[in-house]
Amino acid sequence: MSRTYIITGAGSGIGLATANLLRAGGETVIGVDLKGADVTGDLGTPEGRKQAVTDVLEAAGGKVDAVIACAGISHPIPATAAVNYFGMTEFLEGLRPALAESSAPRAALVSSMSSLQPNFPPLVDALLANDETKALELAGELANHENPQMGSLIYASSKRAISRWVRQQSVTPEWAGAGIPLNAVAPGVVTTPMTADLLADAQTTAFVDAVVPMPLNYHQPPESIAKLLIWLTSVDNTHCAGQTIYCDGGADVVLRGEDAFTWADETVGNYFAKLSGGAE
């Protein structure tokens, strides 16, 4: 039986690739985007997000089995914070009641390996606090900073906040308790319209490759992310929850190193010391 998927950012890039693959597999897809999709919606404003939820539910006849949030922008402007964070979280929360009625509900978002890069903590905190007014104010300050490089922190901050939101919310009664796996995928450099300008010449490409080194198969097509998003939102995913899966050609490992484990050793050592009476 066909499942009904809601995909934001379905007009281009990863969202379009995901929609095409699902439709080719016989699934029902309702795409949302500013243009070129089934539902025209502006996820950059509270009013636009609310209207998009209403329009999607009407188009779907109230039936939603999976939501895949791909919509995003990378410009050093305040709208990036609004679209990349609230355009995902508020949209998902708006559809969650309908999603919970599915026999196999699933949700996945597109984060980025930029979630591991330098960001602006006050902006991340404002996003996670759901304070859109404060978040846009802080993003505006970064966008207008005398150092133009500060504007790039808006995108990284929005993606750090998304990955943290996924971890925060995934195990709550509203998500895991309702049987809804909630996860994210973090791409490296994907060849989409969003990255076309960056990859337009050798100089900017070299800069991108220095920031996002990808030893496995280099820059990736959008289908490499789409297929992972489809698995995460399929009935086969029964226990993967709260994860940001870095599908990035190895960039995460190159930048952070192979040891993602010993950060907990001191905590574990203290735990066993307490058990043996050797520490307070």
N, C-alpha and C positions, 0 to 999 in steps of 0.2 A: 504494500500500500504506500502511496506517495506521501512523503512528509512535506510540511509547509515551512519553508525557510524565509526569514526576513533578513535582508542584507543591506546594510548602509554602505554608501560609497560605491554603489553598484554600477555607476555610469562609466567607470574607468578603472584601470590598475588592478589591484588585488581583488577588489569587490567585483569587478566585471568578470575576471577570470574565474572566481568562485561561483558566481551565478551561472556562467556558461557551463562549467563542469557539472553542476548540480542539475541543470535543465537537461543536459545531455544524458544524465543518468535517470531521467524520468521524474525528478522531484519538482514540486511546485515552488517557485521562487517569486517573491515580491521584493523588488529592488527599490531602494530609497536614495535619492541624490538630488542635487540642485537642477540637473538636467540629464536626459538620457536614461531615465529609470521609470518604473511603473508608478511610483509615488514621488511627486516633487516635494521636497522638504528641505527647509533650512535648519540644520541642527546647531547653528551658531547662536541661536537665541532661545530663551525659555518658551516664548510663544510658538516659535517654529518647531521646537521639539514636541511640545504638547500636541500641536496640530498634526505632526507627522505620525505620532502614536495613534491618534484618532483615525487618520486616513488609512494607515496600515491595517488596523483592526477591521475597518470597513471592507477594505480590499480582500482581506483574508477570511472574511466571514466569521471573525472571532477565533479562528483556529490557527494556533502558532505552535510549531514543534521545536523550532530552533531559531536563534537570533545570532547573526554574525556581524559584528560592528567593525567595519573597515574604514568608514569615512574619516578623513583626516587631512590636514594641511601642514606645511612645513615652513611657511613664511615667518619672518621675525616680527610678527604683529600680534596684538592682543587676541584677535579672533582665533589664532592657533590654540590658545589655552581653552577657549570656549568650545570649539568644535572637537578638539582631540580628547578633552576630558568630559565635560558636561554633555557633549553630543553623543558620547557613548554611555556614560553612567545613567543620566536621566532618561535617555531613550530606553535603555534596558530595564530600568526600574518601572517605567511606564508600561512595558509589555510583560513584566514578570507575572502579574496575576493570570493573564491569558496563557502564558507559557507554562505555568504550574499545572494547568488543566490537561496538558498533554500527557500521554502515557509514557513518553520518553523525552522529556524536555532537556534541551541543551543550550549553552550560550558560550560564545568565544569572541574575543576582541583582538584587534591588532595593536600590539605595543611596538617596541622597536629596541634594537640593541643600544640605541641612544639612552634607554632607561638606565644603562650602566655608566654613562658618561657624566661629566660635570653638569650640575644643574643649579637652580636657585632655590634653596630650601624654604624660604618664606613663601614662595609661589607654590611649591609642592604642598606645604602645610595648608595654605588657603584653599587649594583644590580639594584636598582630602577632607577639609572642614565644610565642603559644599558652600563656600562663601564666594559666589561668582563675582560679586561687586568688588571684593578685595582682590581676587585673583586677576581680574581685568585691570585693576589699578596698578598692581605690581607688574603685570606683563607690559602695560603701557610705559612704565618707568624703564624697563629693560629695553623696550623697542626704541625709546627716545634717548637712551644713554649716550654720552659723548663718545664712549667706546662702542663702535658698531657691533663688535663681537658679542657684546652682552645680549643682543637680541636673539642669538642662537640658543641661549639658555631656555627660552620659552618652550621650544619644541622638546628638548630633553627633559625639562621639568614636567611637561604634560604627560610624557610617556613613563617617567618614573612614577608619577602619581597613579597612572592607569594600572601599572603592574602591582603597586601597593594596594590599590583598591580591590583588585582581583583577589589578592591574598586575604585581605581584610574581610571581604564579603563572602568568599567562597564557602566558608565553613559555618555560616550563620544559619539559623532556622529558616530564613527566607530563601536560601539557595540550597545548600546541602540538605537541610532539613526537609525541603520540598522535593528532594530528589533531582536537583538541577546542577549538573556539573558546570562550573564556571571557570574558564581558563583564558589564557592569552598566548599569542604567538609573537615573537620578536624577530623580525627579519633583519638581515644585513642591508646591503645595497640591492634594491630590486629595480629592474629595468621597467619603469613605468613613466607616464607623463610627468609625475612629480619629480623624478630624478633626471629627466631629459636634459635640462639646462646644465646641471652639475657634471654630466658625463659628455658634454658637447665638445670639449677639447681636451688635449693631453694634460694641460696644466691643472685644470680643475679636477680631472679624473685622478691625477696623481695625489692631489690633496685629499680627495675622498678615500682613496686606497690607503693612505697613511692613517687616517682616522678610523677607518673600518677595514682592517686587513682580513681578507677572505681566502685562506689557502686552499679550501676545498671548492673547486669548480668556479671560483671567482664570482662575478656578479650573477644574481639569480633571477630567473623569470618569475612572474607573479604566480604561475601555476605551482611553484615549489611551496609557496605559502598557502595557496588555496587548498591544496590536497591535505595539508595538515589541519587547516581549519575545518575541512569537511570531516576528517576522522574525529576530531574533538567534539563535533556536534552530531556524530552518528550514534546509533544505538549501541555500537561496539564499545564506546567509551563509557564504562560504568563506574570507574573509580579514580580517574585523573581529575583532580580538583585543585584550584588555587595556583596553578603553575603558569609561569611565563616560560614557554619553550623557545629557546634561542636557536632558531633555524637561520643561521647567519654565516654559513661557510667556515665556521671555526673562529669567527672574530672574537667571541666572548672568551674563548680559551687563550687566544693570542694575547689579548689585552689584560685578562685577570690572572692568567697562569693556571696550572693544572690542579693546584691545591684549593679546593672549595670545601674542605672538610675540617681542618685543624682549628678553625675559628671556635669550635665548640669544645676543644680539648680541655681548656682551663675550667670551663663550667662543669664538665663531667668530672674532672679531677676534684673539684670542690665538693661535688655531690657525694663522691665516694669517701672523701675525707670526713664529711659530716656523718656518714653512716658508721664510720669506724671510730667516731668521737675525736677525730684529730683536728677538727676545725669548728669554729662557731658558725 
